[in-house]
């Protein structure tokens, strides 16, 4: 993320359980951008620990046709998804 501009970072503490942080589980947890690319991470449904992380990679603000979308409850898979998104961004 070093080249990306962080728009907001309200991400949860990875050292605590998800349900301990239920009030922080929102659609707007993290967003970063680089040129025309946006990585967005949220939680759906909000404030419900039975939900899941939703990760988007969007180009040119085209939210209707994202480059990548993933849903997971697993933190390790979330990290894999974010790494995949970063690999798809042209940092030139």
C-alpha positions as CSV (number, residue, x, y, z in Angstrom):
1,X,0.0,0.0,0.0
2,X,3.0,2.3,0.2
3,X,2.2,3.9,-3.2
4,X,-1.6,4.1,-2.5
5,X,-3.4,6.9,-0.9
6,X,-5.5,5.6,2.0
7,X,-8.9,7.3,2.0
8,X,-10.1,5.7,5.3
9,X,-8.8,3.0,7.6
10,X,-11.3,1.9,10.2
11,X,-10.1,-1.7,10.1
12,X,-10.5,-4.0,13.1
13,X,-7.8,-5.2,15.4
14,X,-6.5,-8.5,14.0
15,X,-5.5,-9.6,17.5
16,X,-9.1,-9.7,18.7
17,X,-12.0,-11.9,17.6
18,X,-14.4,-10.5,15.0
19,X,-17.4,-10.7,17.4
20,X,-15.6,-8.7,20.0
21,X,-15.5,-5.8,17.5
22,X,-19.0,-6.2,16.2
23,X,-19.7,-2.4,16.3
24,X,-16.7,-1.8,14.0
25,X,-18.0,-4.2,11.3
26,X,-19.3,-1.7,8.7
27,X,-19.4,-1.4,5.0
28,X,-16.7,1.3,5.2
29,X,-13.7,-0.4,6.9
30,X,-10.9,0.4,4.5
31,X,-10.4,2.2,1.2
32,X,-7.2,3.1,-0.7
33,X,-6.7,4.4,-4.2
34,X,-4.0,4.7,-6.8
35,X,-4.7,6.7,-10.0
36,X,-7.9,5.1,-11.3
37,X,-7.9,2.0,-9.0
38,X,-9.7,1.6,-5.7
39,X,-9.4,-1.2,-3.2
40,X,-12.4,-1.3,-0.9
41,X,-13.0,-3.5,2.1
42,X,-16.2,-3.7,4.1
43,X,-18.4,-6.0,6.1
44,X,-21.9,-7.2,5.2
45,X,-24.3,-7.1,6.8
46,X,-23.0,-4.3,9.0
47,X,-22.7,-4.8,12.8
48,X,-23.4,-8.5,12.5
49,X,-20.5,-10.9,13.4
50,X,-22.1,-13.6,11.3
51,X,-21.4,-11.6,8.2
52,X,-18.3,-11.5,6.0
53,X,-15.6,-9.3,4.6
54,X,-16.3,-8.0,1.0
55,X,-13.3,-6.9,-1.0
56,X,-13.6,-4.9,-4.2
57,X,-11.0,-3.8,-6.8
58,X,-12.5,-1.1,-9.0
59,X,-11.1,0.9,-11.9
60,X,-12.4,4.2,-13.2
61,X,-15.1,4.3,-10.4
62,X,-17.0,1.5,-12.2
63,X,-18.6,-0.1,-9.2
64,X,-21.1,-1.9,-11.4
65,X,-18.3,-3.9,-13.0
66,X,-15.5,-4.3,-10.5
67,X,-12.3,-6.0,-11.6
68,X,-12.4,-8.3,-8.6
69,X,-14.9,-9.1,-5.8
70,X,-14.4,-11.5,-3.0
71,X,-16.4,-12.5,0.1
72,X,-14.8,-14.3,3.1
73,X,-15.1,-14.7,6.8
74,X,-11.4,-15.7,7.0
75,X,-8.7,-13.1,7.8
76,X,-6.0,-15.1,6.0
77,X,-8.2,-15.3,2.9
78,X,-8.8,-11.6,3.1
79,X,-5.1,-10.9,3.1
80,X,-4.7,-13.2,0.0
81,X,-7.5,-11.3,-1.7
82,X,-5.9,-7.9,-0.9
83,X,-2.5,-9.1,-2.2
84,X,-4.3,-10.3,-5.4
85,X,-5.9,-6.8,-5.8
86,X,-2.5,-5.1,-5.4
87,X,-1.0,-7.5,-8.0
88,X,-3.6,-6.3,-10.5
89,X,-2.8,-2.6,-10.1
90,X,-0.6,-0.9,-12.7
91,X,1.7,1.2,-10.5
92,X,3.4,2.9,-13.4
